[in-house]
C-alpha cells in the first residue's frame, strides 16, 4: 500500500519570505513523487516530480523540492513567496517498482501568502 | 495547445437520476484517469484507461459507476441512480504515455451536486 501525508492543512507566510509545504510518504518500492497546485475552480497543474537522480528537483514558478529517502519526505520549497502562490498544493506518490500506475494524493495544503 | 476539457462544468441531479460526465483528453495521450475529489480532500482514483482498454476500475465505489473510452480518446463517466454521497468534483487527467513516470494533465473538473 502507498500513502501520503500532508501534515499541515494551511501554511501562512509573508510575501518575500521562504515557504515550505511538507509531504511525507509511504511506499513499498521506489517512490515516484509529484507536486501539483490547484487554483480555485481549476484542475490540478503539475509543478515538479522526482523519479530518480538528484535529490533536489526544480520545477515551475521557482518551486523546488528535496527528496529525502531516510525521512521519506518530499517537501516543497520556494525561496521567496509571492501573493500569487496562494493556492492548494497536493503531494502525490506512486510505487515505481510494482508496475502500478495509480498515484495516491495527499489531502492538500492551503498556502496563503500575505502581502 | 488545448488542454484537457470536461463537460458539463457543473451538474445538479436529483437523487435517483442518471448522469454522464465527459472528458476530452489532450490529443494523442494514451493514459486517461478519472478521480473523485470530495470537499477538503485530495483526488481519489476511480479508474484508468490505456487507449480504449480499461485496465483498472478498482476505485469505482459501486456498480452504479461505469466508465468507457470506446475509441481511445473521449471518455465518459456514467453514474446511475445518483445518491447524495456521489456529490463531489470529478476530475479527468491524461498522460502522454503509460507507465506513470510522466506527469498528468488535469481538466477543470465537473462539480456534481445530488439533491
Interface residues (C-beta under 8 A of the other chain):
Chain A: X4 X32 X34 X36 X41 X42 X43 X44 X45 X46 X49 X51 X90 X92 X94 X96 X100 X101 X102 X103 X104 X105 X106 X107 X108
Chain B: X4 X31 X40 X41 X42 X43 X44 X45 X48 X55 X56 X59 X91 X93 X98 X99 X100 X101 X103 X104 X105 X106 X107 X108 X109
